[in-house]
Structures are given as structure tokens and as C-alpha cells.
């Protein structure tokens, strides 16, 4: 690692305005491109994640060990921040998508509609066994991989997969019993995306 880069980071972390500006100027284009590629160039959070990246680099300057180039370290921070942002957004929207699926896809017209959809989602999830509900919520709603769910629960991936498939079938049957369309449910009869 270039001693000049380490010194620049140290000065910037200590509050040297000129060093902060130079650090930003030297790396902002590459950080911006990386974040925009992960989140999408038109994503309104790109600039926030770029800013968070530089703040994290300054806050964590003492953790930079110099085994890699400074630019590599900063891009690593940017990548993790962008992925965290994308995952957080996806997880927040996932429960809403599930309630829309079980809410018969109708748009909320009254304030009670959101509550009704959520109640229907909870009713449908209650039809699953506790093991099926656990894997469904952790995987489909929270967005964890089956490997992550396996680590959380101490259950083998093949067992989790079998529970997930059985849970999807049980949800399909429960929703079909009340006339709900299930072909947009994950693993249901149709595509795994919203129709426009």
C-alpha cells in the first residue's frame, strides 16, 4: 500500500478538510459507478449510499490495514453499503408484496384495506405448520437464502426446501378455498413477479 494513501486517509479521518476533499475527489467517480450499478443508475438512493461510503471510510480509517489498495478498500465499503441498501429495501417491500398477493391483488381504497390484507396474510400464514411458516417467512418474506435459514434454524437445506414447497402448496390451497388468485405467489402456478 502506498504510504501517501495511508497518510491521506489518516489526515482525512482526523478532520483535515483538504485531505477529505482529495480523498473524495480521487474516489467518488468509481464509488458512484459501483453503487449505481448495484442499485440502478436512476435509483434515488445512489447519492446517499455514496455519501455513507465516504463517512464509513472516514469512521473506519483505523480498520484499514493496508493489505489492499485504498481504492479497493473504499469500493468494498461501497459494495457492502449498496447491497445492504438493496436488501433492506427488498425486505421492507417483501411483506407488502405478500399481503398484496393474499389480498387478491386489489388496490387499497380505504385505510382498513391495508389492515384487511395484512389480516388475510396472517390468516394464510396461520394455515402453515410452524416449521413451514418459519422457512416461508425467513426465506420469502425476509429474503434470507436457504443456507442462511439453515444456519439460523439448525435445519438442513433439503429439509427446509421440502418445507418451503409444502408450505407454498398449503398456502395455494388455503387461498384457493376463499377464491384468491395464487398464480402470483412465490412458487405458485404463474410467474414470480407482479403483473402490470
C-alpha contacts under 8 A as a table, 3 or more apart, distances in Angstrom:
res1	aa1	res2	aa2	distance
1	X	5	X	7.42
1	X	6	X	7.55
1	X	66	X	5.35
1	X	67	X	6.50
1	X	68	X	6.29
1	X	69	X	5.56
1	X	70	X	7.50
2	X	5	X	5.37
2	X	6	X	6.65
2	X	69	X	7.53
3	X	6	X	5.07
3	X	7	X	6.09
4	X	7	X	5.08
4	X	8	X	6.07
5	X	8	X	4.99
5	X	9	X	6.21
5	X	70	X	6.58
6	X	9	X	5.20
6	X	10	X	6.13
6	X	66	X	7.39
6	X	70	X	7.58
7	X	10	X	5.02
7	X	11	X	6.09
8	X	11	X	5.20
8	X	12	X	6.06
8	X	19	X	5.85
8	X	23	X	7.11
9	X	12	X	5.04
9	X	13	X	6.02
9	X	19	X	7.38
9	X	20	X	7.94
9	X	23	X	7.17
9	X	58	X	7.31
9	X	61	X	6.55
10	X	13	X	5.17
10	X	14	X	6.20
10	X	61	X	6.69
10	X	62	X	7.95
11	X	14	X	5.04
11	X	15	X	6.53
11	X	16	X	5.45
11	X	19	X	5.99
11	X	20	X	7.80
12	X	15	X	5.24
12	X	16	X	5.02
12	X	17	X	6.77
12	X	18	X	7.67
12	X	19	X	4.73
12	X	20	X	4.58
12	X	23	X	7.37
12	X	58	X	6.80
13	X	16	X	7.33
13	X	20	X	7.64
13	X	58	X	4.75
13	X	59	X	6.74
13	X	61	X	6.34
15	X	19	X	7.99
15	X	20	X	7.32
16	X	19	X	5.32
16	X	20	X	6.26
17	X	20	X	5.03
17	X	21	X	6.19
18	X	21	X	5.17
18	X	22	X	6.21
19	X	22	X	5.07
19	X	23	X	6.00
20	X	23	X	5.14
20	X	24	X	6.09
21	X	24	X	5.12
21	X	25	X	5.98
22	X	25	X	4.97
22	X	26	X	5.91
23	X	26	X	5.26
23	X	27	X	6.33
24	X	27	X	5.45
24	X	28	X	5.37
24	X	54	X	7.28
25	X	28	X	5.66
25	X	29	X	7.77
26	X	29	X	7.77
27	X	30	X	5.71
27	X	31	X	6.17
27	X	71	X	6.72
27	X	74	X	7.91
28	X	31	X	5.05
28	X	32	X	5.86
28	X	50	X	7.58
29	X	32	X	5.15
29	X	33	X	6.19
30	X	33	X	5.13
30	X	34	X	6.15
30	X	75	X	7.64
31	X	34	X	5.15
31	X	35	X	6.15
31	X	50	X	6.45
31	X	74	X	7.57
31	X	75	X	5.96
31	X	78	X	6.22
32	X	35	X	5.26
32	X	36	X	5.94
32	X	46	X	7.23
32	X	47	X	7.44
32	X	50	X	6.06
33	X	36	X	5.11
33	X	37	X	6.07
34	X	37	X	5.25
34	X	38	X	6.43
34	X	75	X	7.35
34	X	78	X	7.17
34	X	79	X	6.88
35	X	38	X	5.17
35	X	39	X	6.05
35	X	40	X	7.76
35	X	46	X	6.10
35	X	49	X	7.14
35	X	50	X	6.97
35	X	78	X	6.38
35	X	79	X	6.55
35	X	82	X	5.67
36	X	39	X	5.23
36	X	40	X	4.89
36	X	41	X	4.45
36	X	42	X	7.63
36	X	43	X	7.38
36	X	46	X	5.90
37	X	40	X	5.26
37	X	41	X	6.31
38	X	79	X	7.65
38	X	82	X	6.40
38	X	83	X	7.02
39	X	43	X	6.11
39	X	45	X	7.90
39	X	46	X	6.85
39	X	82	X	6.56
39	X	83	X	7.82
39	X	86	X	6.47
40	X	43	X	5.37
40	X	46	X	7.98
41	X	46	X	7.43
42	X	46	X	7.97
43	X	46	X	5.83
44	X	47	X	7.15
45	X	48	X	5.16
45	X	49	X	6.17
46	X	49	X	5.24
46	X	50	X	6.22
46	X	82	X	7.95
47	X	50	X	5.00
47	X	51	X	6.18
48	X	51	X	5.08
48	X	52	X	6.10
49	X	52	X	4.87
49	X	53	X	6.02
49	X	78	X	7.26
49	X	81	X	6.41
49	X	82	X	6.26
49	X	85	X	7.79
50	X	53	X	5.06
50	X	54	X	6.61
50	X	78	X	6.81
51	X	54	X	5.40
51	X	55	X	6.32
52	X	55	X	5.05
52	X	56	X	5.97
52	X	81	X	7.53
53	X	56	X	5.13
53	X	57	X	6.15
53	X	74	X	7.27
53	X	77	X	5.96
53	X	78	X	5.22
53	X	81	X	6.75
54	X	57	X	4.95
54	X	58	X	6.19
54	X	74	X	7.70
55	X	58	X	5.16
55	X	59	X	6.04
56	X	59	X	4.98
56	X	60	X	5.79
56	X	77	X	7.45
57	X	60	X	5.11
57	X	61	X	5.68
57	X	74	X	6.54
57	X	77	X	7.27
58	X	61	X	5.20
59	X	62	X	7.84
60	X	63	X	5.36
60	X	64	X	7.04
61	X	64	X	5.39
62	X	65	X	7.66
64	X	73	X	7.49
65	X	68	X	7.81
66	X	69	X	6.70
66	X	70	X	7.30
68	X	72	X	6.34
68	X	73	X	6.63
69	X	72	X	5.22
69	X	73	X	6.46
70	X	73	X	5.10
70	X	74	X	6.21
71	X	74	X	5.15
71	X	75	X	6.08
72	X	75	X	5.14
72	X	76	X	6.13
73	X	76	X	5.05
73	X	77	X	6.46
74	X	77	X	5.07
74	X	78	X	6.24
75	X	78	X	4.87
75	X	79	X	6.00
76	X	79	X	5.11
76	X	80	X	6.24
77	X	80	X	5.24
77	X	81	X	6.10
78	X	81	X	5.13
78	X	82	X	6.02
79	X	82	X	5.21
79	X	83	X	6.08
80	X	83	X	5.15
80	X	84	X	6.00
81	X	84	X	5.07
81	X	85	X	6.15
82	X	85	X	5.06
82	X	86	X	6.18
83	X	86	X	5.04
83	X	87	X	6.03
84	X	87	X	5.12
84	X	88	X	5.98
85	X	88	X	5.17
85	X	89	X	6.16
86	X	89	X	5.27
86	X	90	X	6.10
87	X	90	X	5.02
87	X	91	X	6.01
87	X	143	X	7.74
88	X	91	X	5.17
88	X	92	X	6.14
89	X	92	X	5.18
89	X	93	X	6.20
90	X	93	X	5.21
90	X	94	X	5.94
90	X	143	X	7.50
91	X	94	X	5.04
91	X	95	X	7.20
91	X	141	X	6.65
91	X	142	X	5.18
91	X	143	X	5.91
92	X	95	X	6.44
92	X	96	X	7.38
92	X	142	X	8.00
93	X	96	X	5.18
93	X	97	X	6.17
94	X	97	X	5.02
94	X	98	X	6.25
94	X	140	X	7.48
94	X	141	X	5.17
94	X	142	X	6.90
94	X	143	X	7.67
95	X	98	X	5.02
95	X	99	X	6.24
95	X	141	X	5.48
95	X	142	X	7.72
96	X	99	X	5.16
96	X	100	X	6.19
97	X	100	X	5.00
97	X	101	X	6.15
98	X	101	X	5.03
98	X	102	X	6.29
98	X	121	X	6.93
98	X	141	X	7.26
98	X	185	X	7.66
99	X	102	X	5.23
99	X	103	X	5.60
99	X	117	X	5.25
99	X	118	X	5.45
99	X	120	X	7.30
99	X	121	X	5.29
100	X	103	X	4.75
100	X	104	X	6.54
100	X	105	X	5.08
100	X	106	X	7.11
100	X	117	X	6.62
101	X	104	X	5.79
101	X	105	X	5.52
101	X	181	X	7.76
101	X	182	X	7.28
101	X	184	X	6.65
101	X	185	X	6.20
102	X	105	X	7.13
102	X	117	X	6.80
102	X	120	X	6.37
102	X	121	X	5.68
102	X	124	X	7.58
102	X	175	X	7.04
102	X	180	X	6.80
102	X	181	X	7.85
102	X	182	X	7.72
103	X	106	X	6.40
103	X	116	X	7.60
103	X	117	X	4.66
103	X	118	X	7.78
103	X	120	X	6.48
103	X	121	X	7.27
103	X	180	X	7.67
104	X	180	X	5.38
104	X	181	X	6.14
108	X	111	X	7.22
108	X	113	X	5.14
108	X	114	X	6.21
109	X	113	X	6.51
110	X	113	X	5.35
110	X	114	X	7.79
111	X	114	X	6.20
111	X	115	X	7.42
112	X	115	X	5.12
112	X	116	X	6.03
113	X	116	X	4.84
113	X	117	X	6.09
114	X	117	X	5.19
114	X	118	X	6.16
115	X	118	X	5.07
115	X	119	X	6.02
116	X	119	X	5.02
116	X	120	X	6.11
117	X	120	X	5.00
117	X	121	X	6.12
118	X	121	X	4.98
118	X	122	X	6.15
119	X	122	X	5.04
119	X	123	X	6.05
120	X	123	X	4.90
120	X	124	X	6.08
121	X	124	X	5.09
121	X	125	X	6.10
122	X	125	X	5.06
122	X	126	X	6.06
123	X	126	X	5.10
123	X	127	X	6.78
124	X	127	X	5.37
124	X	128	X	7.47
124	X	171	X	6.22
124	X	174	X	6.49
124	X	175	X	7.01
125	X	128	X	5.52
125	X	133	X	6.27
125	X	171	X	7.24
126	X	129	X	7.52
126	X	133	X	7.61
127	X	170	X	7.22
127	X	171	X	7.10
127	X	174	X	7.09
128	X	131	X	7.84
128	X	132	X	5.63
128	X	133	X	5.39
128	X	167	X	5.97
128	X	170	X	6.64
128	X	171	X	7.20
129	X	132	X	5.11
129	X	133	X	5.97
129	X	167	X	7.77
130	X	133	X	5.05
130	X	134	X	6.02
131	X	134	X	5.17
131	X	135	X	6.47
131	X	163	X	6.97
132	X	135	X	5.44
132	X	136	X	6.00
132	X	163	X	5.10
132	X	164	X	5.96
132	X	166	X	7.28
132	X	167	X	5.18
133	X	136	X	5.05
133	X	137	X	5.92
133	X	167	X	7.08
134	X	137	X	5.39
134	X	138	X	6.07
135	X	138	X	5.19
135	X	139	X	5.73
135	X	140	X	7.85
135	X	149	X	6.97
135	X	160	X	6.42
135	X	163	X	7.07
135	X	164	X	6.12
136	X	139	X	5.31
136	X	140	X	5.29
136	X	141	X	6.90
136	X	164	X	5.84
136	X	167	X	7.02
136	X	168	X	7.95
137	X	140	X	5.54
137	X	141	X	4.76
137	X	142	X	6.09
138	X	141	X	5.93
138	X	142	X	4.88
138	X	143	X	6.37
138	X	144	X	5.82
138	X	149	X	6.61
139	X	142	X	5.78
139	X	143	X	4.90
139	X	144	X	4.76
139	X	145	X	6.00
139	X	146	X	6.56
139	X	149	X	7.05
140	X	143	X	5.49
140	X	144	X	7.54
140	X	186	X	7.51
144	X	148	X	5.90
144	X	149	X	6.36
145	X	148	X	5.13
145	X	149	X	6.27
146	X	149	X	4.90
146	X	150	X	5.95
146	X	157	X	6.07
146	X	160	X	7.02
146	X	161	X	7.47
147	X	150	X	4.96
147	X	151	X	6.33
147	X	157	X	6.36
148	X	151	X	5.10
148	X	152	X	6.22
149	X	152	X	4.97
149	X	153	X	6.02
149	X	155	X	7.89
150	X	153	X	5.30
150	X	154	X	5.34
150	X	155	X	4.99
150	X	156	X	5.75
150	X	157	X	5.83
150	X	160	X	7.29
151	X	154	X	5.40
151	X	155	X	7.35
155	X	159	X	6.76
155	X	160	X	6.72
156	X	159	X	5.32
156	X	160	X	6.28
157	X	160	X	4.97
157	X	161	X	6.05
158	X	161	X	5.03
158	X	162	X	6.22
159	X	162	X	5.13
159	X	163	X	6.22
160	X	163	X	5.05
160	X	164	X	6.06
161	X	164	X	5.00
161	X	165	X	6.21
162	X	165	X	5.23
162	X	166	X	6.14
163	X	166	X	5.08
163	X	167	X	5.87
164	X	167	X	4.98
164	X	168	X	6.12
165	X	168	X	5.18
165	X	169	X	6.33
165	X	187	X	7.51
166	X	169	X	5.15
166	X	170	X	6.17
167	X	170	X	4.98
167	X	171	X	6.09
168	X	171	X	5.04
168	X	172	X	6.11
168	X	186	X	7.44
168	X	187	X	6.38
168	X	188	X	7.03
169	X	172	X	5.01
169	X	173	X	6.22
169	X	188	X	7.66
170	X	173	X	5.09
170	X	174	X	6.13
171	X	174	X	5.04
171	X	175	X	6.02
172	X	175	X	5.28
172	X	176	X	5.92
172	X	182	X	5.72
172	X	185	X	7.88
172	X	188	X	6.88
173	X	176	X	5.02
173	X	177	X	6.14
174	X	177	X	5.21
174	X	178	X	7.02
175	X	178	X	5.43
175	X	179	X	6.31
175	X	180	X	4.99
175	X	181	X	7.19
175	X	182	X	6.76
176	X	179	X	4.80
176	X	180	X	5.29
176	X	181	X	6.83
176	X	182	X	7.02
177	X	180	X	7.53
181	X	184	X	7.33
182	X	185	X	5.32
182	X	188	X	5.89
182	X	189	X	6.88
183	X	188	X	4.83
183	X	189	X	4.34
183	X	190	X	4.39
183	X	191	X	7.01
184	X	188	X	6.12
184	X	189	X	7.15
184	X	190	X	5.68
184	X	191	X	6.03
184	X	192	X	5.77
184	X	193	X	6.52
184	X	194	X	6.73
185	X	188	X	4.89
185	X	189	X	7.77
185	X	190	X	7.79
185	X	192	X	6.65
186	X	192	X	5.45
187	X	190	X	7.79
187	X	192	X	7.06
188	X	191	X	7.73
188	X	192	X	7.76
191	X	194	X	7.94
